[in-house]
Amino acid sequence: MPRIRNVSPFWSELLGRPIVDRSGPYVWLRPEHGLGLGFQRTDAPRRSKNRMHFDVSAPDPATEQRRVEALGGRRPEGYDDGGFR
């Protein structure tokens, strides 16, 4: 599966938070409960593991995993079935 190059549309769709602002290298999703979520694009090469780790939870993890994969996400390697998705 190809890697997601622009993560903001993925997280916008997954979290149901529309993109509300784009300015330079920044993209912001709609704030909820006083908290905003933004992304900054960088052309710097990744040197090791991902520079950001983000966990989400859901009442039905298997269904949510299928939705994440349909949006272009992928399961991290090294986790057994029933573990993190």
C-alpha angles and dihedrals in degrees: 000000000000119000118252108249099184107042099182097080090047094053092040091057095039095050097035091237113132122223105259104175140024119186123162108310092346130098122182129198122213110284118241127191088359093302124116127197119209138171130210119205117224132180092205112121119250108248101192136335121004113296091227132043117196125181125199130181132206138183090239107035096180093055091045091049090056090050092049091050091047087056091052102268121133136206114256115246119249101043123115122228109279092030128094114333 
